[in-house]
Amino acid sequence: MARWALGRGGELIGGWRETMALPAATHTFALKNCHDLLDKLLWEIERLEGEIKRIESEPEPPEGEAEWVERLIRDVDELSYGAFNCAVTAWALSDWVFQDLKIEQRPPTPELEDFQKDCREQCPALRFCHLIANGSKHGPLERKGLEREKKIEPTIEHDGNRWRITITAAGEQHDAVTVFNQAWKFWDEKIRGENIAEVKAECSSGR
């Protein structure tokens, strides 16, 4: 079987015997900086939107049959995994962006948690992503230095016509894909507007 790898200039290198490691920072599978993670978030959002459209366009098997049950489980898994991945990546960007800041770009109090708190205050969508990404790991998220967060309820449901992925907070329901797009826009404007890290010449984000 032929094996392929990505060259340092973005070109494909491959053959029966020739291989080389992906160019990357340590531990990141070819993701070099926050620009790469921003591209990953956009890819995940578009993938989630595509899954929703695919599911809605497929004819449904007769309700109650084994095929219907299997489809239901598969569809819910696809949507829940996709939505969770978007939230995790959107929140992980807070760490990556902070690490990519130059000394002169750092806030007066150069601590990660202070930076993350400021980002959550500037972009409510990030607060939702923070809670989804870390809720199961930190329980009620009452860590020292963080304000007590309000409860949110991520939900996947079928309203009789289509699948809906929502996030409910303080009695208000938000479309999850819209939330993830808002988080992406916040990071895109911050990273590009403040010229944080180096962007790959052959890649450009757009939405």
C-alpha positions as CSV (number, residue, x, y, z in Angstrom):
1,M,0.0,0.0,0.0
2,A,1.3,3.4,-0.9
3,R,1.9,5.8,2.0
4,W,1.6,9.6,1.7
5,A,2.8,12.4,3.9
6,L,2.6,16.2,3.8
7,G,5.7,18.1,2.9
8,R,6.9,21.2,4.7
9,G,5.7,23.4,1.8
10,G,2.2,21.8,1.8
11,E,3.0,19.4,-1.1
12,L,2.1,15.7,-1.0
13,I,5.0,13.3,-0.8
14,G,4.3,9.7,-1.4
15,G,5.3,6.3,-2.8
16,W,5.7,2.7,-1.8
17,R,8.6,3.4,0.5
18,E,9.0,7.1,1.0
19,T,7.4,8.6,4.1
20,M,8.1,11.6,6.3
21,A,6.6,13.0,9.5
22,L,3.9,15.7,9.4
23,P,5.5,19.2,10.0
24,A,4.0,20.2,13.3
25,A,4.6,21.6,16.8
26,T,5.1,18.9,19.4
27,H,2.0,16.8,20.2
28,T,-0.3,18.5,17.7
29,F,-0.7,16.4,14.5
30,A,0.3,19.2,12.1
31,L,-1.5,22.0,13.9
32,K,1.2,24.7,14.2
33,N,-0.6,27.6,15.8
34,C,-3.9,29.3,16.5
35,H,-4.5,29.9,12.8
36,D,-4.5,26.1,12.3
37,L,-6.9,25.6,15.2
38,L,-9.2,28.3,13.8
39,D,-9.3,26.5,10.5
40,K,-10.1,23.3,12.4
41,L,-13.0,25.0,14.1
42,L,-14.4,26.2,10.8
43,W,-14.0,22.7,9.3
44,E,-15.9,21.2,12.3
45,I,-18.7,23.7,12.0
46,E,-19.1,23.1,8.3
47,R,-19.0,19.4,8.9
48,L,-21.8,19.7,11.5
49,E,-23.9,21.8,9.2
50,G,-23.3,19.2,6.5
51,E,-24.4,16.4,8.7
52,I,-27.6,18.2,9.6
53,K,-28.4,18.7,5.9
54,R,-27.6,15.1,5.1
55,I,-29.8,13.7,7.8
56,E,-32.7,16.0,6.9
57,S,-32.4,15.0,3.2
58,E,-32.4,11.2,3.7
59,P,-35.8,9.5,3.5
60,E,-36.8,8.1,6.8
61,P,-37.5,4.3,7.2
62,P,-40.8,3.3,8.8
63,E,-41.0,4.3,12.4
64,G,-40.5,1.6,15.0
65,E,-38.6,-0.8,12.7
66,A,-35.0,-1.9,13.6
67,E,-33.6,0.2,10.8
68,W,-35.4,3.3,12.1
69,V,-33.9,2.8,15.6
70,E,-30.4,2.3,14.2
71,R,-30.7,5.4,12.1
72,L,-32.0,7.4,15.1
73,I,-29.0,6.3,17.3
74,R,-26.5,7.0,14.5
75,D,-28.0,10.4,13.7
76,V,-28.0,11.5,17.4
77,D,-24.4,10.3,17.8
78,E,-23.3,12.2,14.6
79,L,-24.8,15.4,15.9
80,S,-23.7,15.2,19.5
81,Y,-20.1,14.3,18.6
82,G,-20.0,17.1,16.1
83,A,-21.4,19.7,18.4
84,F,-19.2,18.7,21.3
85,N,-16.1,18.8,19.0
86,C,-17.0,22.4,17.9
87,A,-17.4,23.5,21.6
88,V,-14.1,21.9,22.6
89,T,-12.1,23.4,19.7
90,A,-13.7,26.8,20.2
91,W,-12.7,26.8,23.9
92,A,-9.3,25.3,23.2
93,L,-8.5,28.3,21.0
94,S,-8.4,30.5,24.2
95,D,-5.3,28.5,25.3
96,W,-3.7,28.5,21.8
97,V,-4.3,32.2,21.2
98,F,-2.8,33.1,24.6
99,Q,0.3,31.0,23.9
100,D,0.7,32.7,20.5
101,L,0.6,36.2,21.9
102,K,3.8,38.2,21.6
103,I,5.0,39.9,24.8
104,E,3.7,43.3,23.6
105,Q,0.3,41.7,22.9
106,R,-0.2,40.3,26.3
107,P,-2.7,41.9,28.7
108,P,-1.5,43.9,31.7
109,T,-2.1,40.8,33.9
110,P,-0.6,38.1,31.7
111,E,-2.3,35.1,33.2
112,L,-4.2,32.5,31.1
113,E,-7.3,32.4,33.3
114,D,-7.6,36.2,33.2
115,F,-7.3,36.2,29.5
116,Q,-10.0,33.4,29.2
117,K,-12.3,35.3,31.5
118,D,-12.0,38.5,29.4
119,C,-12.7,36.5,26.3
120,R,-15.8,34.9,27.8
121,E,-17.1,38.4,28.8
122,Q,-16.5,39.7,25.3
123,C,-18.1,36.7,23.6
124,P,-21.0,35.0,25.4
125,A,-20.8,32.1,22.9
126,L,-17.4,31.2,24.3
127,R,-19.0,30.9,27.8
128,F,-21.3,28.3,26.4
129,C,-18.4,26.5,24.7
130,H,-16.4,26.7,28.0
131,L,-19.1,25.0,30.0
132,I,-19.7,22.3,27.4
133,A,-16.0,21.6,27.0
134,N,-15.2,21.5,30.7
135,G,-18.5,20.7,32.4
136,S,-18.0,17.0,32.7
137,K,-14.4,17.4,33.7
138,H,-14.8,20.0,36.4
139,G,-18.3,19.3,37.6
140,P,-20.0,22.6,38.6
141,L,-16.9,24.5,37.4
142,E,-16.3,26.2,40.8
143,R,-12.5,26.3,40.5
144,K,-10.6,29.0,42.3
145,G,-10.3,32.2,40.4
146,L,-13.4,31.6,38.2
147,E,-16.8,33.1,38.8
148,R,-19.6,30.7,39.5
149,E,-21.1,29.8,36.1
150,K,-24.8,29.6,35.4
151,K,-26.2,26.2,34.3
152,I,-26.7,25.6,30.6
153,E,-28.6,22.7,28.9
154,P,-27.3,21.5,25.5
155,T,-30.1,19.6,23.7
156,I,-30.5,17.6,20.5
157,E,-34.1,17.1,19.6
158,H,-36.4,16.5,16.6
159,D,-39.3,18.9,16.4
160,G,-41.3,16.8,13.9
161,N,-39.8,18.5,10.9
162,R,-36.1,18.7,11.5
163,W,-33.3,18.1,14.0
164,R,-32.4,21.0,16.3
165,I,-29.2,21.4,18.4
166,T,-29.8,24.0,21.0
167,I,-28.2,25.5,24.1
168,T,-30.5,26.8,26.8
169,A,-29.2,29.3,29.3
170,A,-31.2,31.5,31.7
171,G,-34.5,30.3,30.1
172,E,-33.3,31.4,26.6
173,Q,-32.7,28.9,23.8
174,H,-29.8,29.4,21.4
175,D,-29.1,27.6,18.2
176,A,-25.9,25.7,18.7
177,V,-24.5,26.1,15.2
178,T,-25.1,29.9,15.5
179,V,-23.2,29.8,18.8
180,F,-20.3,28.0,17.3
181,N,-20.2,30.5,14.3
182,Q,-20.2,33.4,16.8
183,A,-17.3,31.9,18.6
184,W,-15.4,31.3,15.3
185,K,-16.1,35.0,14.2
186,F,-14.8,36.3,17.6
187,W,-11.5,34.3,17.3
188,D,-11.2,35.1,13.6
189,E,-11.5,38.9,14.2
190,K,-9.2,38.7,17.2
191,I,-6.4,36.6,15.6
192,R,-6.4,38.4,12.3
193,G,-7.2,41.9,13.6
194,E,-4.4,41.7,16.2
195,N,-2.0,39.9,13.8
196,I,-1.5,37.0,16.3
197,A,0.9,34.3,15.1
198,E,1.8,33.6,11.4
199,V,-0.9,32.6,8.9
200,K,-0.2,30.0,6.3
201,A,0.1,31.8,2.9
202,E,-1.9,29.1,1.1
203,C,-4.8,29.1,3.5
204,S,-7.5,31.7,4.3
205,S,-10.6,31.6,6.4
206,G,-13.8,32.9,5.2
207,R,-17.4,32.8,6.2
